[in-house]
C-alpha cells in the first residue's frame, strides 16, 4: 500500500480525520468470530478504516441492515457466461460477487496465450476483480485436438502477471499419478502457489499420489464421501453448483466445524439464464442455508475461505485494512444485496449495476472456425458388430453412463433410433481444418428430429453436433460455420434458431440480456425437436466431448472410455 494512502487510512481508523464514507448503524459480519457485530463501517478510499463509532464526509444510515464481505467465486470459467467479462460483471456484481478466480482454459484451448491475454485485458479495471489460474491442461488430454498447446515454458510468460494466482484445474490426473515430465514441469513452475485439482472418481493410492504432487483442491466431487476423502488427504473442497453440474446439496454433509475452513463455494460453469434468474454465488448461499447450513458458515465459504485459499491478503473480510468490497442486505434469506460496494465505491444498487461494459479489442480471438469440406460419410459408424456402445446421459450431471444397444442398420452402418431415444453424435475438429470427425451415439436427450450444433464443446471446443439425420446435422454445421462460431438448431434443413459467438466460438459481443433472449429461442427450438425438460440442451451438448469426466465421451478422435483413458470402438464385436 502506498505510504500516503496508509497515512490517510490510519488517520481515519484512529478517528483523527473523518472517513470518506461511513455506513452507520450496521450489523457487520465478522468472518473471524462467525458473529455479527453492531457498529459503523468507516471507508477510506478503497479500504476499510474500521468498525465502531465513526464520522464521515458522507454518512449512510443502514438502520440495522447486515453488512458482509463481497462474495468470491473460487473457480469458474468466464467463457460459460457466453459474454465478455464486462457483461459478465454487469450480471454478477448486483448479485454480490465482487471477485472471481477464473480458469481461462476454454479460450486457451482455442487461441492459446492470445486467448488468455484477451481475457486479462478485457477484465482489467472491472468492479468485479478477475483473478486467473493459468490452464494446466491445454489440451486436456491426448485424446482430442485443441487449437493450441501450452507447455510450462508458455505458461511462464504469464506466471508473474499481477492477477495470475497459480495453476488451474489439473485434469490430466493420469499424467500426475504417473509423474510425466511435462506435467511435473508445470507443477514445479507454480510450487508454493495455489494449484487447483480436477479428479472425479480418484481414490485410494492414486488420490494419495495426486495430493503428494502438490495439488491443493478439487471441485469435481459428486458425493459427500468423495468430498470427505479429499479433505482427509489435505485438499480443499470446492462445493460446486453450476448450470450442468449440481453437486452442492450432495456435498454439504462433508462440511462440519473441523472441515469448514477448507470448504468454499464455486460455480464452475454458469449460463446466462441462471445468472439472470437465479444469481451467482448468492444462489449457492441460498441453497445451502435452505438445506440447513448455518448462515455464518455459508458466508465464510463464500468470502474468507476463498481469500485464504488463494492468498488474497486484503479480501474476504470486513475488517480494518481490508479492501472495501462490501454487501448490504435487508435479510439473510433472499441473499439479494441492496447495495454492492467495490473498493469503497457503490457499484450496484437494488439489483442494478451502476457501470457499463467497455468493449475490448478482440481481433486475436476471431475467425476460429476452420473446417474441411463437409462430407456426410464422416458421420457414419459401420455396423461391425451386433451392438453399439452408446453414451448414456445422466440428468443434472456432467458424468455420463454407458450402454450397449442394438441399433438399426442402414447401408451397413448403425443409425439413430428415436424409439430407444438414441441419436447420432459427432465432433468435428475445427481448429486446423484437418477434416477429422469422431462419430458415435447418444441416449437420453429426447431429440426426435432435426439437429443441434455448437462450437462450445469442453474443453477443446471442437464443433459438436447431435441429430437424427445426416442431412440436418450437416445443415447445423453449415450454420455454425457461417456464424463464425455459435449455436444452431435445425429441422428439415431449415435453421430454426441460432446464436453467433464470434469470439473464439465461445463469446458474444452482445449484452447479456440479448444473449439470453437468443438462448431462449434456441431452447424453444430444441424443445420443439423433442429435447427433454430436464436437460439444458446446449450445456448438455457442451460437456459430451469432455474426456476427463467419466464414463463415455466423444472427441474428434473417437469414442473415449474415460476410465480406461483411451479410444474405444463404437461397434461391439459379436460374442463368440
C-alpha positions in Angstrom: 0.0 0.0 0.0 1.3 3.5 -0.9 2.6 5.4 2.1 0.2 8.4 1.6 -2.8 6.0 1.3 -1.6 4.3 4.5 -1.3 7.6 6.4 -4.8 8.6 5.4 -6.2 5.2 6.3 -4.6 5.3 9.8 -5.8 8.8 10.4 -9.4 7.7 9.6 -9.1 4.4 11.5 -7.9 6.3 14.7 -10.6 8.9 14.3 -8.2 11.7 13.8 -9.7 12.5 10.5 -13.2 11.9 9.0 -13.6 8.8 6.9 -14.7 9.3 3.3 -17.8 7.2 3.7 -19.4 5.8 6.9 -22.1 3.1 6.8 -23.8 3.9 10.0 -25.7 1.5 12.3 -24.9 -1.8 10.6 -24.8 -5.4 11.7 -21.4 -6.4 10.5 -20.5 -10.0 9.8 -17.1 -10.9 11.4 -15.5 -13.8 9.5 -13.0 -14.4 12.3 -15.7 -15.0 15.0 -18.6 -16.1 12.9 -20.8 -13.4 14.6 -22.5 -10.2 13.7 -21.2 -7.0 15.4 -23.2 -3.8 15.7 -21.3 -0.7 14.6 -20.4 1.8 11.9 -18.2 0.8 8.9 -15.7 3.5 8.0 -14.3 3.6 4.5 -11.2 5.5 3.4 -10.6 5.4 -0.3 -10.6 1.7 -1.4 -10.1 0.4 2.1 -12.0 -0.2 5.4 -10.7 2.1 8.1 -12.5 0.4 11.0 -15.7 -0.8 12.7 -17.0 1.2 15.6 -18.2 4.8 16.0 -17.2 7.0 13.2 -17.9 10.2 11.4 -17.6 10.6 7.7 -17.7 13.1 4.9 -20.6 11.0 3.6 -22.8 9.0 6.0 -25.4 6.4 5.1 -27.7 5.1 7.9 -28.2 1.4 7.3 -30.7 1.2 10.2 -29.6 -2.2 11.4 -29.1 -3.8 7.9 -26.5 -6.5 7.5 -23.0 -5.9 6.1 -20.9 -8.7 4.8 -17.7 -9.1 2.7 -18.2 -9.3 -1.1 -18.6 -12.8 -2.4 -15.7 -14.5 -4.2 -16.2 -17.3 -6.7 -13.3 -19.7 -6.1 -13.4 -21.5 -9.5 -15.2 -20.5 -12.7 -15.0 -20.0 -16.4 -15.9 -16.6 -17.8 -16.5 -18.3 -21.1 -19.5 -20.2 -19.8 -21.4 -16.9 -19.5 -21.1 -16.6 -23.3 -20.5 -12.9 -22.9 -17.5 -10.6 -22.5 -16.0 -10.1 -19.0 -17.6 -6.6 -18.8 -21.1 -8.0 -19.5 -20.4 -10.8 -17.0 -19.6 -8.3 -14.3 -22.9 -6.4 -15.1 -24.7 -9.7 -14.3 -22.9 -10.8 -11.1 -21.9 -7.6 -9.3 -25.6 -6.8 -8.5 -25.8 -10.3 -7.0 -23.0 -9.6 -4.6 -20.0 -11.1 -6.4 -17.0 -8.7 -6.2 -14.2 -11.1 -7.2 -13.8 -14.3 -9.2 -11.0 -16.8 -9.8 -11.2 -17.7 -13.4 -9.6 -20.5 -15.3 -9.5 -19.4 -19.0 -8.7 -22.8 -20.4 -11.8 -22.7 -22.6 -10.5 -19.8 -24.8 -6.9 -21.0 -24.3 -7.9 -24.3 -25.9 -9.0 -22.3 -28.9 -6.5 -19.4 -29.1 -3.6 -20.3 -26.7 -1.8 -17.5 -24.9 -3.6 -14.9 -27.1 -6.9 -16.0 -25.7 -5.7 -15.7 -22.1 -4.2 -12.3 -22.8 -7.6 -11.2 -24.3 -9.5 -12.2 -21.2 -6.9 -10.5 -18.9 -7.2 -7.3 -20.9 -11.0 -7.4 -21.2 -11.3 -7.9 -17.4 -8.9 -5.1 -16.4 -10.4 -2.5 -14.0 -13.9 -4.1 -13.7 -16.0 -3.6 -10.5 -15.5 -7.4 -10.2 -11.9 -8.4 -9.7 -10.9 -11.2 -12.1 -8.0 -13.3 -10.9 -6.7 -16.0 -13.1 -5.4 -19.6 -12.7 -3.3 -20.4 -15.7 -4.6 -23.5 -17.6 -2.7 -26.7 -16.8 -4.1 -28.8 -19.5 -4.2 -27.3 -23.0 -5.2 -29.7 -24.5 -6.9 -31.5 -21.6 -5.7 -34.9 -22.9 -4.0 -36.6 -25.9 -7.5 -37.9 -26.9 -8.7 -34.8 -28.6 -7.4 -31.9 -30.8 -7.3 -28.4 -29.4 -6.4 -25.1 -31.1 -3.2 -24.7 -29.1 -0.8 -26.5 -26.8 0.6 -24.8 -23.7 3.7 -26.2 -22.0 5.4 -24.9 -18.8 7.6 -22.6 -20.8 4.5 -21.0 -22.4 2.8 -20.5 -19.0 5.9 -19.0 -17.6 5.3 -15.9 -19.9 2.2 -15.0 -17.9 3.0 -16.5 -14.5 4.1 -13.2 -12.9 1.1 -11.2 -14.1 -0.3 -9.4 -11.1 -3.7 -11.1 -11.4 -2.3 -14.6 -12.0 -2.6 -16.6 -8.8 -1.5 -20.1 -9.7 -2.1 -23.2 -11.8 -5.7 -24.1 -12.9 -7.5 -27.4 -12.6 -5.2 -30.3 -13.3 -7.5 -32.5 -15.3 -4.9 -34.9 -16.7 -4.6 -36.8 -13.4 -3.0 -39.9 -15.0 -0.1 -37.7 -16.0 0.2 -36.6 -12.4 -0.1 -40.0 -10.9 2.5 -41.4 -13.3 4.8 -38.5 -12.9 5.0 -37.5 -16.5 7.8 -34.9 -17.0 5.7 -32.3 -18.9 3.1 -32.1 -16.1 5.8 -32.1 -13.4 7.4 -29.0 -15.0 4.1 -27.2 -14.8 3.7 -28.2 -11.1 7.2 -27.0 -10.3 6.6 -23.7 -12.0 3.8 -22.9 -9.5 5.4 -24.6 -6.4 4.4 -22.6 -3.4 1.3 -21.1 -5.1 -2.3 -22.4 -5.4 -2.8 -25.4 -7.7 -6.3 -26.5 -8.4 -7.4 -30.1 -9.0 -9.9 -31.9 -11.1 -10.1 -35.6 -10.3 -13.5 -37.2 -10.5 -13.6 -40.6 -9.0 -10.0 -40.7 -8.0 -9.4 -42.6 -4.8 -7.0 -44.7 -2.8 -3.3 -44.7 -3.6 -3.9 -42.7 -6.8 -5.5 -39.9 -4.7 -2.5 -40.0 -2.4 -0.2 -39.5 -5.4 -2.4 -36.7 -6.7 -2.2 -34.9 -3.3 1.6 -35.6 -3.0 2.2 -33.8 -6.2 1.1 -30.5 -4.6 -2.4 -30.2 -5.8 -4.5 -28.3 -3.3 -8.2 -28.6 -4.2 -10.9 -30.4 -6.1 -14.2 -29.2 -7.5 -15.2 -32.4 -9.2 -16.8 -34.2 -6.3 -20.3 -35.6 -6.7 -20.8 -37.2 -3.3 -20.1 -36.4 0.3 -17.9 -39.5 0.5 -15.7 -38.1 -2.3 -15.6 -34.7 -0.6 -14.6 -36.2 2.7 -11.8 -38.3 1.0 -10.3 -35.1 -0.5 -10.5 -33.3 2.8 -8.9 -36.2 4.6 -5.9 -36.0 2.2 -5.4 -32.3 2.8 -7.2 -30.9 -0.2 -9.6 -28.0 -0.1 -13.2 -29.0 -1.1 -14.8 -26.7 -3.7 -18.6 -27.2 -3.4 -19.9 -26.7 -7.0 -23.3 -25.6 -8.2 -23.2 -24.9 -11.9 -25.7 -24.9 -14.8 -24.9 -28.5 -15.8 -23.4 -30.0 -12.6 -25.4 -29.7 -9.4 -23.3 -31.0 -6.5 -23.8 -28.6 -3.7 -26.5 -30.3 -1.7 -24.9 -33.7 -2.0 -21.6 -32.3 -0.7 -23.0 -30.4 2.3 -22.6 -33.4 4.7 -18.9 -33.1 4.3 -18.9 -29.6 5.9 -18.5 -29.6 9.7 -16.8 -27.4 12.3 -13.5 -29.1 11.6 -13.6 -29.1 7.8 -15.3 -25.7 7.4 -12.0 -23.7 6.9 -11.1 -25.9 3.9 -14.5 -25.6 2.1 -15.5 -23.0 -0.4 -18.2 -22.3 -2.9 -17.7 -22.3 -6.7 -19.9 -22.1 -9.8 -17.6 -23.6 -12.4 -19.9 -23.1 -15.4 -23.0 -20.9 -15.3 -25.1 -20.0 -18.2 -26.8 -16.6 -18.8 -30.3 -17.8 -17.8 -29.1 -18.9 -14.4 -27.1 -15.8 -13.9 -30.1 -13.6 -14.6 -32.8 -15.7 -12.9 -31.1 -17.4 -10.0 -28.0 -15.4 -9.4 -24.4 -16.3 -8.9 -22.6 -17.1 -5.6 -25.6 -15.7 -3.7 -27.7 -18.6 -5.2 -25.3 -21.1 -3.6 -25.7 -19.4 -0.2 -29.5 -19.5 -0.6 -29.4 -23.3 -1.4 -27.0 -24.1 1.3 -28.8 -22.2 4.1 -32.2 -23.5 3.0 -30.7 -27.0 3.3 -29.7 -26.3 6.9 -26.1 -24.9 6.7 -25.5 -22.1 9.2 -25.6 -18.7 7.6 -22.3 -17.8 9.2 -20.7 -20.9 7.8 -22.1 -20.2 4.3 -20.8 -16.6 4.5 -17.3 -17.9 5.4 -17.3 -20.3 2.5 -18.3 -17.5 0.1 -15.7 -15.0 1.3 -12.9 -15.6 3.8 -12.2 -19.2 3.0 -11.8 -18.4 -0.7 -9.5 -15.5 0.0 -7.4 -17.6 2.4 -7.0 -20.4 -0.1 -5.9 -18.1 -2.9 -3.7 -16.0 -0.6 -5.6 -12.7 -1.3 -4.4 -10.8 1.8 -6.9 -7.9 1.7 -10.0 -9.7 0.6 -12.7 -11.7 2.3 -13.4 -9.8 5.5 -15.0 -6.6 6.8 -12.0 -5.5 9.0 -9.5 -2.7 9.2 -7.1 -2.5 6.3 -9.1 -4.9 4.1 -10.4 -3.8 0.7 -13.8 -2.2 0.9 -15.7 -4.9 -1.1 -18.9 -4.9 0.9 -22.5 -6.1 0.6 -25.6 -4.6 2.3 -28.5 -7.0 2.9 -32.1 -6.4 4.2 -32.2 -10.1 5.3 -30.2 -13.3 5.2 -32.8 -15.3 3.4 -33.1 -13.9 -0.1 -29.4 -13.2 -0.3 -30.0 -10.4 -2.8 -28.0 -7.4 -1.8 -29.5 -3.9 -1.6 -26.0 -2.4 -2.2 -22.7 -3.6 -3.5 -19.6 -1.7 -2.8 -16.3 -2.3 -4.7 -13.1 -0.7 -3.4 -15.1 1.9 -1.5 -17.4 2.9 -4.4 -21.0 1.9 -4.9 -21.1 -0.5 -7.8 -24.6 -1.8 -7.8 -27.9 -0.9 -6.0 -31.2 -2.7 -5.8 -30.1 -5.3 -8.3 -28.9 -2.9 -10.9 -25.3 -2.3 -12.0 -24.0 1.3 -11.8 -21.5 0.8 -14.5 -21.3 -0.1 -18.2 -19.3 -2.7 -20.1 -16.5 -1.2 -22.2 -15.6 -3.0 -25.4 -12.1 -4.5 -25.8 -10.2 -5.2 -29.0 -10.7 -8.9 -29.8 -9.1 -9.5 -33.2 -6.9 -12.2 -31.7 -9.8 -14.5 -30.9 -11.9 -14.1 -34.1 -12.2 -16.4 -37.1 -11.6 -19.6 -35.2 -13.9 -22.0 -37.1 -11.8 -23.8 -39.7 -13.4 -26.8 -41.2 -12.5 -29.1 -44.1 -15.1 -29.9 -46.7 -18.4 -31.3 -45.2 -18.9 -34.9 -46.2 -21.8 -36.9 -44.8 -19.9 -40.2 -44.8 -17.8 -38.9 -41.9 -20.8 -39.2 -39.7 -21.3 -42.9 -40.3 -20.4 -45.7 -38.0 -20.0 -49.1 -39.7 -22.0 -51.9 -38.1 -19.1 -54.2 -37.4 -20.8 -55.9 -34.5 -24.3 -56.7 -33.2 -24.4 -53.7 -30.8 -23.1 -50.2 -30.4 -21.5 -48.7 -27.3 -23.7 -45.6 -26.6 -23.2 -42.6 -24.3 -26.0 -42.5 -21.7 -27.0 -39.1 -20.3 -27.3 -38.6 -16.5 -29.8 -35.8 -15.8 -28.3 -32.9 -13.8 -24.7 -34.2 -14.1 -21.8 -33.9 -16.5 -20.8 -37.5 -15.8 -22.3 -40.0 -18.3 -23.1 -43.6 -18.2 -22.7 -46.2 -21.0 -25.0 -48.8 -22.5 -24.8 -51.4 -25.2 -27.7 -51.3 -27.6 -28.8 -53.0 -30.8 -29.4 -50.1 -33.3 -31.0 -50.1 -36.7 -28.6 -50.7 -39.6 -28.8 -48.9 -42.9 -26.4 -49.4 -45.8 -24.1 -51.3 -43.4 -23.9 -48.6 -40.8 -25.6 -48.0 -37.5 -28.2 -45.2 -37.4 -30.3 -43.3 -34.9 -33.3 -44.9 -33.2 -35.7 -42.5 -31.7 -37.8 -45.3 -30.3 -34.9 -46.0 -28.0 -34.2 -42.3 -27.6 -30.8 -42.7 -29.4 -29.5 -40.0 -31.7 -26.3 -39.6 -33.7 -23.4 -37.6 -32.1 -20.4 -36.2 -34.0 -17.5 -34.0 -33.1 -15.7 -32.0 -35.8 -12.1 -30.8 -35.5 -12.5 -27.0 -36.1 -9.1 -25.5 -35.4 -6.8 -26.9 -38.1 -9.2 -27.8 -40.9 -8.0 -31.5 -40.7 -11.4 -32.9 -41.6 -11.2 -35.3 -38.6 -14.7 -36.2 -37.2 -15.5 -38.5 -34.3 -18.9 -40.3 -34.7 -21.0 -42.1 -32.1 -24.4 -42.2 -30.4 -26.2 -40.7 -27.5 -29.2 -41.9 -25.4 -31.5 -39.8 -23.3 -31.5 -36.4 -24.9 -35.1 -36.8 -26.2 -34.3 -35.4 -29.7 -36.8 -36.9 -32.1 -36.0 -34.9 -35.3 -33.6 -32.3 -36.5 -30.1 -31.5 -35.1 -28.3 -29.2 -32.6 -24.8 -27.9 -33.2 -22.4 -25.9 -31.1 -18.7 -24.7 -31.1 -18.9 -24.8 -27.2 -17.5 -28.3 -26.6 -15.4 -28.6 -23.5 -12.5 -28.4 -23.3 -11.0 -28.3 -26.8 -14.1 -26.7 -28.2 -14.4 -28.5 -31.4 -17.8 -28.4 -33.2 -20.2 -30.9 -31.6 -23.5 -32.0 -33.3 -26.4 -34.2 -32.1 -29.0 -35.1 -34.6 -31.3 -37.7 -36.1 -30.5 -37.4 -39.8 -27.2 -36.8 -41.5 -28.7 -34.0 -43.7 -29.9 -32.0 -40.7 -26.6 -32.5 -38.9 -24.7 -31.1 -41.9 -27.1 -28.2 -42.2 -26.5 -27.3 -38.5 -22.7 -27.5 -39.1 -23.0 -25.1 -42.1 -25.0 -22.6 -40.0 -22.4 -22.6 -37.2 -19.7 -22.2 -39.7 -21.5 -19.3 -41.3 -21.8 -17.6 -37.9 -18.0 -17.9 -37.2 -18.9 -20.0 -34.2 -22.0 -20.3 -32.1 -25.1 -22.5 -31.6 -27.8 -23.7 -34.0 -31.0 -25.7 -34.1 -32.1 -27.2 -37.4 -35.0 -29.3 -38.7 -35.8 -30.5 -42.2 -32.8 -28.4 -43.5 -34.3 -25.2 -42.0 -32.5 -23.1 -39.3 -35.0 -22.7 -36.5 -32.7 -20.6 -34.3 -29.1 -19.7 -34.0 -26.8 -17.5 -31.9 -23.4 -16.1 -33.1 -20.4 -16.5 -30.7 -17.7 -14.9 -32.8 -15.1 -14.6 -30.1 -13.3 -17.9 -30.0 -16.6 -19.6 -30.9 -17.4 -19.1 -27.2 -18.4 -15.5 -26.6 -20.9 -13.0 -27.9 -20.2 -9.2 -28.0 -23.9 -8.5 -27.3 -25.4 -7.6 -23.9 -26.1 -10.5 -21.6 -29.9 -9.9 -21.9 -29.8 -10.2 -25.7 -27.7 -13.4 -25.5 -30.2 -14.8 -23.1 -33.1 -14.0 -25.5 -31.2 -15.8 -28.2 -30.7 -18.8 -26.0 -34.4 -18.8 -25.1 -35.2 -19.1 -28.8 -32.7 -21.9 -29.2 -34.1 -23.7 -26.2 -37.6 -23.3 -27.6 -36.5 -24.8 -30.9 -34.7 -27.6 -29.1 -37.9 -28.4 -27.1 -39.9 -28.5 -30.3 -37.5 -31.1 -31.6 -38.1 -33.2 -28.5 -35.3 -32.4 -26.1 -36.4 -33.3 -22.6 -37.1 -30.6 -20.0 -34.5 -32.0 -17.5 -31.7 -31.1 -20.0 -30.2 -27.7 -20.8 -29.8 -28.6 -24.5 -26.6 -26.8 -25.3 -24.9 -27.0 -21.9 -25.5 -30.8 -22.0 -24.1 -30.9 -25.5 -21.1 -28.9 -24.4 -19.9 -31.5 -21.9 -20.3 -34.6 -24.1 -16.9 -34.0 -25.6 -15.0 -33.6 -22.3 -12.8 -36.7 -22.0 -11.8 -36.2 -18.4 -15.3 -36.8 -16.9 -16.5 -40.4 -16.8 -17.8 -42.6 -18.3 -18.0 -42.2 -22.1 -17.3 -39.0 -24.1 -16.8 -38.3 -27.8 -14.0 -36.2 -29.3 -12.8 -35.6 -32.8 -10.5 -38.7 -32.3 -13.4 -41.0 -31.5 -15.3 -42.5 -28.5 -13.4 -42.2 -25.2 -13.7 -44.5 -22.3 -12.6 -42.1 -19.6 -11.9 -44.9 -17.0 -9.6 -46.6 -19.4 -8.4 -43.2 -20.7 -8.3 -44.5 -24.3 -10.3 -44.5 -27.6 -12.6 -47.5 -27.9 -14.7 -48.7 -30.8 -18.4 -47.8 -31.1 -19.3 -51.1 -32.7 -19.0 -54.0 -30.3 -17.8 -57.3 -31.7 -20.3 -60.2 -31.7 -20.0 -62.7 -28.9 -18.2 -65.9 -29.9 
